[in-house]
Amino acid sequence: MTPSTPQRIAIVTRRFWPISGPTEHFIADLGDHFSGAGNHVRLFTSAWQKGWPTECSFREFDLRRLSRPSSGPWGTYRYQRALIRELDLFQPDAVLLFGSGEDLPPVRKLVGDSVPCVVRIDHRAVVRTNRTIQKNLRLNLADAVICDSLRTRNELVMRKTALPQRVELVSDGVTCRAEPERSLLQQANSRTALGDAHPILRIDPAQPLVVTGAPLNGDGGVCDLVRAWKIVLESFPKAKLWILGDGPRSRKVWDTISDHDMIYTAIMPGYFDDLDEIFQAADLYVHPMRGAVNCRCLLEAIANGVCPLVTDNSTESIAKRDPDGRRIGEMIEVQRDSTGIIAPPGNPVALGEAITMALRNSDKRLELGANAATQFRPAIDMARIGSVFLESLLGVRQPENASGASFS
């Protein structure tokens, strides 16, 4: 239960605005939710560039920037000393840390056992986590470890990085505004606004627009989409593909676009702080991943009523607890011809044919998008996700056998 009196909540992350990406957007929304619940929220992060203000307000919460952890051989030491000093001044009632728990040991030493410390970790952080026993076990200092996906949770448990009894699963949430109402007039107005914002986003009302914001990391699904786009252009030569975001595979994706001579029909405009206008302008959202990969952009598309076309038919959301007190993944499945369109993963030909079919049937797209929004919005709403985080922070439920738990 969330206490009735306002609490002082510290959020610690080494990357934040103006660095932009899905995690940074999620942190900002989470901070807004905590503040909206009447709590005093302060976010502690790094000043990656000279001239960034050290103190400011961001949306509904305070922001403090510290020295860069990578600035010289003593960078991490100076950063953590500054972090501890600022936290000591703030006197938090709860601490939420993003990353792989690298700042957890000094924070726990400062606040002791009386202040809940919760770590939010995603799969990228798991991959980066040092495999030494000393650094693996630091997550056991947390009262709870909240994973973004079932894949992340399973890998943490398999690698014995965290005690299974303390690992919970809560996916990213998105801000769900009013129920989406999609119309040709709204779509045309959004396209006009985007074109006015930048010429590269200019698109005529009659041109089909397909959008993806799938992670540009180790999964090759976005390259599959680019190859599939060649098939789409055979039926819709004026169609546009917008690939949002950035990542390690961005260059590979762009090279694939260039190799297929599609630089004028497939563009990579980068990150956007607000995607509502883009989704109002879009005809279809494609999640082309080869594996089960969570994607905040997919959730935002669904929340905005855009028809989803997915190549993996599930994403984890928050769920009930199992008998040991952990939250476990509840699968939200996109149902074929009910809440979306499903294509086989790793098959550009089948993906291209599925996109072509979807673009030919506007009424079906609108129906599927509306169904997906109605069914999934309650589970992915930031109001619900934020409440779950608040419960973990301000009312951590320890499993009954946590004190004597060990890995099996």
HULIN-V480601 format. One record per pair of residues at least 24 apart in sequence whose ideal C-beta (glycine too) atoms are under 6 Angstrom apart, sorted by the first residue. I is the first residue (numbers start at 0). J is the second residue. D is the distance in Angstrom with one decimal. If there is no record, write none. Layout:
i & j & d
I & J & D
I & J & D
//
This chain:
i & j & d
0 & 394 & 5.3
1 & 389 & 5.1
1 & 393 & 5.4
2 & 393 & 5.8
5 & 37 & 4.9
5 & 38 & 5.3
5 & 39 & 5.9
6 & 38 & 4.8
6 & 92 & 4.2
6 & 393 & 5.8
7 & 39 & 4.9
7 & 91 & 4.9
7 & 92 & 4.9
8 & 33 & 5.3
8 & 38 & 5.2
8 & 40 & 5.0
8 & 93 & 5.2
9 & 41 & 5.7
9 & 86 & 5.9
9 & 89 & 5.9
9 & 91 & 3.9
9 & 94 & 4.7
10 & 42 & 4.5
10 & 95 & 5.0
11 & 43 & 5.0
11 & 96 & 4.5
11 & 102 & 5.7
12 & 44 & 5.4
12 & 97 & 4.0
13 & 45 & 5.0
15 & 44 & 4.1
19 & 270 & 4.3
21 & 295 & 4.1
25 & 171 & 4.8
28 & 174 & 5.6
28 & 381 & 5.1
29 & 385 & 5.8
30 & 60 & 4.4
31 & 58 & 5.4
31 & 59 & 4.9
32 & 381 & 5.9
32 & 385 & 3.2
34 & 59 & 3.8
34 & 60 & 5.0
41 & 89 & 5.5
43 & 82 & 5.8
43 & 85 & 5.9
79 & 105 & 5.0
83 & 109 & 5.2
93 & 392 & 4.1
93 & 393 & 5.7
95 & 392 & 5.9
98 & 124 & 5.4
99 & 124 & 4.1
99 & 128 & 4.5
100 & 137 & 5.0
100 & 138 & 4.7
103 & 137 & 5.5
103 & 140 & 5.3
104 & 137 & 5.5
107 & 140 & 4.6
115 & 142 & 4.8
115 & 392 & 5.7
115 & 395 & 4.8
116 & 141 & 5.4
116 & 142 & 5.8
117 & 142 & 5.9
117 & 143 & 4.8
117 & 391 & 5.2
117 & 392 & 5.5
118 & 144 & 5.0
119 & 145 & 4.9
120 & 146 & 6.0
121 & 147 & 4.3
122 & 150 & 5.8
122 & 151 & 4.6
125 & 151 & 5.6
125 & 154 & 5.3
135 & 160 & 4.8
142 & 395 & 4.4
143 & 167 & 5.7
143 & 391 & 5.0
143 & 395 & 5.6
145 & 169 & 5.2
147 & 293 & 5.7
148 & 293 & 4.6
148 & 315 & 5.3
149 & 315 & 5.0
149 & 328 & 4.2
159 & 406 & 4.9
162 & 404 & 5.1
164 & 398 & 4.1
164 & 401 & 4.9
164 & 404 & 4.9
167 & 325 & 5.5
167 & 326 & 4.2
168 & 326 & 5.3
168 & 327 & 5.9
168 & 328 & 4.7
169 & 317 & 5.0
169 & 387 & 5.3
170 & 293 & 5.9
170 & 315 & 5.1
170 & 316 & 5.0
171 & 295 & 4.8
172 & 379 & 5.7
172 & 381 & 4.0
172 & 384 & 2.9
173 & 298 & 4.8
173 & 299 & 4.8
173 & 302 & 5.1
173 & 379 & 5.7
173 & 381 & 5.8
174 & 381 & 4.8
175 & 302 & 4.9
175 & 376 & 5.1
175 & 380 & 4.4
179 & 303 & 5.1
179 & 304 & 3.3
179 & 372 & 5.7
181 & 304 & 5.2
185 & 279 & 5.5
186 & 280 & 5.9
189 & 276 & 4.9
189 & 279 & 3.8
189 & 280 & 4.1
190 & 280 & 4.6
192 & 276 & 5.8
193 & 276 & 6.0
193 & 280 & 5.8
199 & 266 & 6.0
202 & 239 & 5.5
206 & 237 & 5.0
206 & 239 & 5.8
207 & 235 & 5.1
207 & 238 & 4.1
207 & 282 & 5.3
207 & 358 & 4.8
208 & 239 & 5.1
208 & 280 & 6.0
208 & 281 & 5.1
208 & 282 & 5.2
209 & 240 & 5.1
209 & 283 & 4.9
209 & 285 & 5.9
210 & 241 & 4.9
210 & 281 & 4.4
210 & 284 & 5.4
211 & 242 & 5.6
211 & 285 & 4.7
212 & 243 & 4.0
212 & 244 & 5.2
212 & 296 & 2.6
213 & 286 & 5.8
213 & 287 & 5.9
213 & 288 & 5.7
213 & 294 & 5.6
214 & 292 & 6.0
215 & 244 & 5.8
215 & 246 & 3.1
215 & 248 & 4.5
215 & 249 & 5.0
216 & 246 & 5.0
216 & 247 & 5.5
218 & 288 & 5.1
218 & 289 & 5.5
218 & 290 & 5.9
218 & 292 & 5.7
220 & 287 & 4.0
220 & 288 & 3.9
220 & 289 & 4.9
221 & 252 & 5.2
222 & 252 & 5.9
222 & 255 & 5.0
223 & 287 & 5.4
223 & 347 & 4.8
224 & 285 & 5.9
224 & 287 & 4.1
225 & 255 & 4.6
225 & 256 & 5.5
226 & 347 & 3.8
227 & 347 & 4.2
227 & 350 & 4.0
227 & 351 & 3.6
228 & 265 & 5.7
229 & 259 & 5.5
230 & 351 & 2.9
231 & 351 & 5.4
231 & 354 & 5.1
231 & 355 & 5.4
234 & 355 & 5.0
235 & 358 & 5.8
240 & 265 & 4.2
241 & 266 & 5.9
242 & 267 & 4.8
244 & 270 & 5.8
245 & 269 & 5.9
274 & 299 & 5.3
278 & 303 & 3.8
278 & 305 & 5.1
281 & 305 & 5.4
283 & 357 & 5.3
289 & 344 & 4.5
289 & 345 & 4.8
298 & 379 & 4.7
301 & 371 & 5.0
301 & 375 & 5.2
302 & 376 & 5.7
304 & 368 & 4.6
304 & 369 & 5.8
304 & 372 & 4.5
305 & 368 & 5.2
306 & 364 & 4.1
306 & 367 & 4.5
306 & 368 & 4.0
307 & 339 & 4.2
307 & 371 & 5.8
308 & 340 & 4.3
308 & 357 & 6.0
309 & 333 & 5.1
309 & 339 & 6.0
310 & 342 & 5.2
310 & 344 & 4.1
312 & 341 & 5.3
316 & 378 & 4.3
317 & 387 & 5.3
323 & 398 & 5.0
324 & 396 & 5.2
324 & 398 & 4.6
331 & 375 & 5.8
331 & 378 & 6.0
338 & 370 & 4.8
338 & 371 & 4.2
338 & 374 & 5.6
339 & 367 & 5.6
339 & 371 & 5.6
//
